[in-house]
Amino acid sequence: MFFRYLDYLKNSKTRYRVHSPFVYSLVEQVLRKQPPFYAFKKIEKWRDELIEDVSEVNLIDLGAGSRRTKSRSVSDIANTALSTKHQSEWLFGLVNYFEAKTIVELGTSLGVSTAYLAAASNNSLVHTFEGSPELIAIAEKGWQKLKLNNIHSIEGPIDETLPKFITSLNEPIDLLYMDANHTYEATMDYYRILQPNFNPSTVVVVDDIHWSFEMQKAWREISNFNEVSISIDLFYKGLLFFRKDIEKEHFMLRV
């Protein structure tokens, strides 16, 4: 991971070397810094409570085809498995900037990123998928405290729940956040299942694109698909766009 990050620093550009008006505007208005919003403070207070919570939860590990149960503290999960405050804020910003209404999140975890996605607009609906019942229970308590009523949580193995969900979805996906089962096979399968519900305005966020060689391979292959017009490598996350009026281009950016 360290050497992959050094390679990223060597090859990535700053916004000043970006010639695409679409990408430059996205960096300036979304990715660099979100203006303060009243929901941020409330969500971060909840994150702090999770970090202080030493209670144990049983997790169903669905990664790489396994179905093992393991125990971790809420504090450990909150400290190591959640997007940072800045990353969460620009997820919020993406919903606002692109006026996303139908949002799909694969991998709820403790629900902090879900809260940011949902807080951006009361007119949106976030469908979030999680395999561990105890994580969903913690997340739902937090959403209730934050008075977020536009979240639809779907519990169970995503490889089973996602195909059922997509058959009942009658509108295109405006924003997809992929943060579950970080294997090559699962990432490619989830993308292929959901891709028919994309439209030219869809935004896809892929988490941990350099976390492993498998995730790097998945990111490279998806970025090269014909339907992808713009791909942006931010090291910890990647962004995909499908706009017909933009020439295909790949960016590796430091923001």
Buried (B, 14 or more C-beta within 10 A) or exposed (E): EEEBEEEBEEEBEEBEEBEBEBBBEBBEBBBEEBEEBEBBEBBBEBBEEBBEBEEEBEBBEBEEEEEEEEEBEBBBBBEEBBBEBEBBBBBBBBBBBBEBBBBBBBBBBBBBBBBBBBBBBEEBBBBBBBBBBBBBBBBBEBBEEBEBEBBEBBBBBBBEBBEEBBEEBEEBBBBBBBBBBBBBEBBBBBBEBBBEBBEEBBBBBBBBBBBBEBBBEBBBEBBEEEEBBBBBBBBBBBBBBBEEEBEEBEBBBEB
